[in-house]
Amino acid sequence: MRDHLFEGVHQEPRKTSAGEVLLPILYRDASMMNVLYRVPLEPVRALVAGAGLEPVAAGSKALLALTVFEYRDSTVGQYNELSVGFVARPRGSGLKETGIWVHLLPVTTEVARAAGREIWGYPKWVARIDWMRERRSIRASLEGEMELEVPTGVWPAPSIGLPFTTYTTLDGRLIRTTIRTLASLHGSRARNIELTISSGDGKVATLLRALDLGATRPLVGLWSDRFRAVLPAGTDLGPARG
């Protein structure tokens, strides 16, 4: 995988409560796994409505993306991250505006938390997230809440560079952020993906149980041991209209 993703990128300092960071943030070496689920539509509609968004339906269902990252080398240091997001778009917009409403986003370091919350409005808090690369699978756990295991070594895909969009709110305003990525992606057999949800009252476990994710077969699973990304400042779309 070549380094052209970072060619010509100019970084500027931005102050946060945890110190100065450089934007865009560069993720030079990372692993990730992503699992997509079909979940009940109406609860998701209620979750995203306050931001002026609507879920992008797959038939009669909404789509939930459960994603875990291990960032080994970034311009904000090493950390792990777990994202619970929903495929959504601004209400009344076209499909080309589709992105991920980031609903929950625990991370493992204070600098990642502060930058994410204060610059983009990402709903971050500090938690323990373990990433375990095993011979035939990747396992990730959020302490006291859940564990996800994705089998590896199934079918490969070529290295691809795709932008993806996230939606968040910051100080009552809707923020759209387009992240450039480069990754060698692999598919995983959905029927062999295992998700264990605890009975505790953590935010992630509570939401996943409410959506009955433990009894829901994944739609698709992807993983990568070669993931890179450029995370710029977002675009202010105006007041978030519920």
Buried (B, 14 or more C-beta within 10 A) or exposed (E): EEEEBBEEEEBEEBEBEBEEBBBBBBBBBBBBBBBBBBBBBEBBBEBBBEBBBBBBBBEEBBBBBBBBBBBBEBBBEBBBBBBBBBBBBBEEBEEEBBBBBBBBBBBBBBBBBBBBBBBBBBBBEBBEBBBEEEEEBBBBBBBBBBBBBBBBEBEEEEBEEEEBBBBBBBEEBBBBBBBBBBBBBBBBEBEBBEBEBBEEEBBBBBBBBEBEBEEBEBBEBBBBBBBBBBBBBBEEBEEBBE
